[in-house]
Amino acid sequence: MKYFSLACFVAALCAAVQTNRHGKATFDGYKVYRMTADGNAADLKSEMKALSAIELNHNYGLKDAATLDIAIPPESIADFDMLNVTADVLSEDLGADIAAEGPFGDYPGLDKNGLPSLSWFDSYHAYEDHIRLWADFQASFSENSELIQAGLSFEGRNIQGIHIWGSGGKGSKPAIFFNGNVHAREWITSMVVEYLIYQIITEYENDTTVQSALDNYDFYILPVVNPDGFVYSQTDNRLWRKNRQTRDNTTGVGTDINRNWSVGFGGDGSSSDPDSETFSGYQPGDAPECAALMDFAQSLATTNGIKLYIDWHSYAQVILLSYGYTCDEFPSNIDEQISLAAGTAASIATSYNTTFDYGPGCVVLYQSSGNGRDYMTDAAGAEFGWGIELRSTSYGFVLPPDQILPSSIEIWEGMKYLWSNL
């Protein structure tokens, strides 16, 4: 009962954000709480709306206590504190956390091989610099890579990335397919994915684990698959989640690309309300980004197949297996997947003792119908269709720059284990 009460509560929780004189969303003075569900979700629903609460994240899987992370504007904090709810403070000032991310970093210098330096991972960067980075990655590994495009976003930006291969030659092996920044505000995801690219390129000649992985699989990596939302999160609203799609007969903007896939479309854990953060769209693939990704996945599936797909997210510290759209059914190889996920989580922990949970998404986190990993499993034939939620701290989506490299390093260790045991 707790699970469904919180699910209902979350679906109704949205609020208009405050803006400064330049029209940019501001979160100065917002206080972030983690609430624990205790059966009073129906009463809280109207109270949270009155307080202009903003949902940041939630966890109402079947394994642990249901929680909800919310941001309360400064004028409503006293009223919230008077409510009889179980809540821990995650941040005293969300706006200050955002400011602490600092300005975007300068583009780093190149080494003798034309590869940007590791200082890239000392800060976050403007979208145009990400595009430049991928081009420099490709140029530095030109005999074994190419730039690729999966399609166009709603606003006409290329959904692009890099294809990397080993000794077997271009397009000769099953695919490992990664995508990042499905959700615009999850900046750490593209940075971690780019670190994986960097390590693959620089370690191919020296690390037998990397050699084996690249010689046995073609890597297709799209670091930012929601470029419109990503740019908007950099210029207008740091906490923007969806794409920037507009539709007739509604003022709501954006579709959740990770609810627009055809498998499980429209089920629990998604919304038909265009104002919702989990708006699924009106039919599968009517978000152009998702349509492009489904077409791209099918092109991989019909050539050499997809061995592994990972959709990168933040924040929860959990390895999500299929399924997300149902809590009652599981892939036929679920035991193998759980074993692999356990080993991957253990390897992640070796660097900084960061603990990752793992299991079917609906069980360990929450129900999410119309997501990418379920599509890859059921419609594209991926042997392993995963999502990984990166490290979780009190900062949530606003992970400080000094945590970019640690987050990347721990995931690199997990990936080396995973690739060696596929």
Salt bridges, closest charged atoms under 4 A:
GLU55 OE2 - HIS58 ND1 2.44
ASP69 OD1 - ARG34 NE 2.70
GLU92 OE1 - LYS31 NZ 3.54
GLU101 OE2 - ARG238 NH2 2.83
GLU146 OE2 - HIS163 ND1 2.92
GLU146 OE1 - LYS170 NZ 2.87
GLU155 OE1 - ARG157 NH1 2.71
GLU186 OE2 - HIS183 ND1 3.26
GLU186 OE1 - HIS313 ND1 3.06
GLU194 OE2 - HIS130 ND1 2.60
ASP207 OD2 - LYS416 NZ 3.87
ASP218 OD2 - HIS163 NE2 2.62
ASP228 OD1 - ARG157 NH1 2.80
ASP256 OD1 - HIS183 NE2 2.75
ASP256 OD2 - ARG241 NH2 2.61
ASP256 OD2 - ARG259 NH1 3.88
GLU277 OE2 - ARG185 NH1 3.53
ASP286 OD2 - ARG247 NH1 3.00
ASP311 OD2 - HIS313 NE2 2.72
ASP357 OD1 - LYS63 NZ 3.29
GLU383 OE1 - LYS307 NZ 2.73
GLU410 OE1 - ARG391 NH2 2.82
GLU413 OE2 - LYS416 NZ 3.68
